[in-house]
Amino acid sequence: MKILLFAGTGDGHDLALWLQKQQIPFTVSVATEYGETLLPAGMDVHVGRMDTEAMAALMGEGYTLVVDATHPYAVEVTRNIRSAAEAAGLPYLRLLRQSDGEDLCHKADTMKAAAEMLLELPGNVLLTTGSKELNYFALPGLVERCFPRVLPMMDSLERCLSLGFPPKNIICMQGPFTKAMNVATLRQYHIATLVTKNTGSYGGFREKADAAREAGCALLVVERPVQEEGLCMEEIQETIMRMVTK
């Protein structure tokens, strides 16, 4: 058996470590060189963004199973991986991150809806949704009071600046963030609303929700775009072990 693991999340990294410990041959595919730096040394890593055709070509290089552990909001990437696995004739497993739906003060179905909601809410806003969809929040009357927290990479900083977010508001930091760190950030910048995706425990959702409560600010959660079918970590591991021992 040889597994091609598409990892873009903390649980994807945990699965890679488990495969390494079980001495099961695998390759981790990540989109960026930065993603590679988050993996332990010694792993076989494929770096680079791929379309469906490129994914299918890679899958044809001796792999017997495809595991998709990409971010729950990366809908197009998951669609491409699934299509590529079908084209390559390989079994496909989707690792689902468990959501955490407690303590939600405000909910929005999309980033656009969240931004429109924020126009009606007062005060400073901490954006913890990543840099890719910041354009929705670059609105007159909103962009000036938003504090985007993004990865410490040049393209993330340049995107924030190009969209008009004030330089003094841009927070370039690498997580994971503890509750205490989140509370300190909320108080430092006098945040009235924290915006997050419903990323579950691996995405630090609970640390953000608890911090918002302690700091006395509102929580605005952008819900997951689709309800996926898949397996939890334990189910993925059990399935792989059954395939190994056949």
C-alpha positions, 0 to 999 in steps of 0.5 A: 500500500502507498497513500497519497495524503492531501493535507492542509490542516492540523488533523492532516498533519496528525494523520501524516504522523500516524502513518509515519509511526505505522510505517505505512508508505505515503506522500503528503501533498501540500499547496505551498512551500510554507505548508511543507515547513509545517511538516516534520523532517523526513516525510516524502512531500509533494509541493505545489498547487495542482488542477484535476489533471495534474492530481490524476497524473500524480495519483498514477505514480504507484499510489493505491489510496487517496486521502483528502485532509484538506480544509473543510472550506476548500470546496473546489480543492476537495472536488478536484481531488475526488474527481482525480481519484475517480479518473485514476481509479483509486479509492478515496477517503475524506477526513472530516474535521468535527465542527463545534457549533456551541456558543455562536452569537451570530451566523452567516452562510457566506463571507459576503453575508458576514461582511454585510452583517458587520456593516450593521455592527459597531466597533473594531473587527478581528478577521480570523478567516484567512487572506483569500476572501478578505476582499468581501470585507474591503468595504467603505466604512468597514475596511478601516475598522477591520484587523485581519490576522493572516499568515506571516507571508509576503503574499498575505501582507500584500493582499491586505495592503492592496485591498486597503486595510490600514497597515497598523491593523494588519496582524501577521502571525502563525497559529495555533493561538491559545485562548489567552493569546486571543483574549490579549489580541481582542483587548489590545485592539479593542475588538467588538466582533471576532469573525471566524469560520466554524473550523472545529477543534483543529482550527482553534474554534473553541479557543476563539469562542471562549476568548470572545466570551471572556473579552466581552465581544461578539462572535460572528461565525461563517458556516461551512459551505457544504455538508460533506460526507466522510470519516473522522480520524479514528474511522480513517485510521481503522479503514487504512489498517483494514486495507493494510492487513488484507 
